[in-house]
């Protein structure tokens, strides 16, 4: 019998199996470089520092080097292979196109851009994004319909009244990935914003669950991508996509370094 090296519950199918390493985002979507993984206690030093450390300054923090890009043991081999073949190849092509645009057009952070891309597979890209969000969370948020949507290649049945997916462009090499978080506005504490984010150059996206009425997220809503069929290939117009910095590990915090410095000075 073959030894089980990484036993656990697959975050997609929900079965207890031997888990395989999955690159998040895909390896060929600019996720090959050695990265530094910081434990939570080290991340906290960037969020509430007493030594004038800014949140983007990780020098001297104790982390673990991971070669070959960011990857996690979260999917079984079958789910990893299926989603890779079905969705991630199209997402990788999309990321390469976005990278080419950023480099050739010299895009500037904190600005929004409109552009058109030909020969996209919208449903495949949407399902790749949703798969990566589920990689960061447990049990597909307890939603069997979401699990079926991702495990059935041709399915385009998803509850868009519950799930809202927003896309942005990422300007920095910093990475921010987080499971479901609740963001509470002290002026309106009864309506928390539930969000899970995956941001890594050149594309970021955030999934909002039961987004409160009146709340406007960062980014371009791409829920319409789920209305396409699996083999639909088309030209897509993107209007007003923000090109954003990642300077903290707070979810959906896209303040510039200048904004953060001003905020720190104001509250001293």
N, C-alpha and C positions, 0 to 999 in steps of 0.2 A: 504494500500500500504506500502511495506517495505521501511524504510528510507534508503536513499543513504548516506553512511558515508564518502566515499572518492571518489567523482565524478572526472572524468578526462578522458583523451584520452588514451586508451590502446596503448602501444608502439609497440604491435605486430599487432593486427587486425586493429588498427586505429579508432575504434569506441568509442564514448563517453559513458562510462559505470561506474558502481561502481567498483573501483579498489581494489584489494586484496593485502596483503603483500606477497612479494616474497623474499625468501632468495637467495642472490647472493654472493657466490655460494650456492648450495643446503645445507640445514641445516645439513644433515648427512655427508657432505663432509667437515667436520671440521669447521663448521660455526655455532657453538652453544654458544660460549663464549660471555660474555659481552664485548662490544667494546666502544671506545670513538670516537664520531663523532665531528670533528672540523669544525667550519664555515670557509669560505674562508679567512676571515681576520686573523684568527689564523694560518691557513696553511701558509699564506704569511710571518708570522714571522719566520717560519722555512726555508724559501727560501731566504729571504733578511734580515737577522738579524743584528742588530747593537750592540748586547750584547754578541758576541762570541758564540751564540747558534748554535750548529750543526743541520743539517736538520732532524736528527732522534730524537732529544731531544724535547719531547713534555711536559716535566715537567713544571707545572705552567700555561700551556695554558688553555683557557676556552673552554671546550667542553661539549657535552651532552652524558651521558651514555645510551647505547642501549642494553638492555638485550636480550639474545637469539640469538645473532649473527647479521650480517649485513643483513638488509632487506629494501626493498623499495616498495612503492605503484606505480607500473608501468604497471601491467597487469590486465586485467579483469579476473574474476573467470574462465571462459571457457578456455582462453589462458593459464592461470597459471596451471590449472589442466591438460590440454592436453600436454603441453610441459613437465610438471613434470612426467607424466606417460610415455610419448613417449621417452623422451631423458634423463632426469635428473637422473633417476635410474641407467642407464648405466654409466653416468658420475661419479656418486657417487662411484660405484664399482671401476671405474678406479682410482679415487682419493685415495681410500683406499689401492689399490694395490701399487700405487706410494708411499704412506706414509710408508707402510710396507717395501718397498725397501730402502727408505731413512734411516729408523731407523735400519734395520737389517744390511745394508751394510755400515753404518756410512759415508755417502756421505759428501764430503767437498765442501763448497761454492767456486765459481769462477772456478770450474772444469766442464768438460763435460763428460757425461756418455752415454754408449750404453747398451741396454738391450732388452730383448724380453718378451712380455706379451701374455699369451694365453687367449683365449675365450673373445676377445674384440668385441664390435659392433662398428666399425669405424664410420659409418654414424651417428649413434645415438650420439656418443661423439662429432663429428664435429658439429652437429646441436645443441647440448647443448651449446657448446662454442659460436656459432653464436647467439643463443637466448640470452645468457647473455650479449653479446656485444650490441645487439639491446635493451636490457633492459636499457642500459646506454645512449642510444641515442634516438632521436625522429623519429618516422614515418619510421623506417627501412631505413633510409637514403634517403627517398623518392623513394624507389625502390620497385615497386609492385611485380617484379619477386622474389626478396629476401623474401618479405612477404609470397608469395605463397609457396616458398621453405620451409619455417619454419612452415607454417600453414597446409601443406599437409604432413602427416606422412611419406609416402613412397617416396616422391619426392627426387631425387638427382640431380636436374637441378639447377645449380648455375653458375654464370659467374666468373670462376676462372681467367680470364684475367683482371677482375676488382678487385676482392677480393683475398687477399693473407693472409692466417692465419698461424701464427707461434706460436709454443708452447715452453715453458721453464719450469723448475722446480724452485720452490720458497723455499728459505732456512729459511726465517725469518717469524715471526708472524705478521709483518707489512703488511698492505693491501694497494694496490694502484688500484683504479678504476677510469677511466676517459672516458668521451665522446670523440668525434672526436676532435683531436688537429692537428695543423699544426706545424711541426718542420722545421725551416728554417736554412740552412747552409749559413753563411754570404759569403762564397766563391762561392755559387751557389744558390742565392736567388730565381731564377726563377723556381726551381724544389722543392717545399716544400714536405715534407713527411707527408701524412695524415694517422693518426693512432688512434685507440681506444684500450685501454688496460684494462684487468682485471687480476690482479695478487693477489692471496691469497693462502697461504700454502694449499697444496703442489704443486699446478699447476698454472701457469700463461699462458696467451696467448694474442696475440696482432693481431688485424686485420688492414691490410694496404689496402688503397683504391687507385687504380691506382699507385702502387708502382713505383717510378722512376727507369729507367734502370740504372744498375750499383750500386744501393743501396742494401747493404746486411744487413738485419735485424738480431737482436739477435734471437736465437732459431731455432727450427726445423720446416720446412714447412710441414703442415699436410693437404694441399689441396687435396691430393690423397684420403683422407678419404671420400670425397664427391663422389668418383667413385663407392663406394660400394652400395649394396642394403640394405634396412632397416633391414632385418633379417639375413644378412650376419654376421656370427660369426667366427672369425679367429685368428690366431697367428700373432702378429704384431712385427716387429723389429724396434726399435728406435735407430738411430745412431747419436751420438754426440749431445745429449740434454744438454744444459748448466744448471747448478744449481746455481742460482743467488740470490744476496742480494737485498733487497729493503731498501734503506737508505734515499731516498728523495721522494718527491711527483711530481717530474718532470716526464713526460711520458717517458717510456722506458729508464730510467736512472738506470743502474745496477752497478754503481761504488761501490767499497768497501769503508768502512769507512776510511781506510788508503789513498785510492786514493782521497777521498774528502778532507781530512785534508791537503794532499800535495797540492791540487789545491787551497785551501783557502790560505795556506801559500805563495804559488807562486804569488798570485794576491794581497797580502797585500801591 
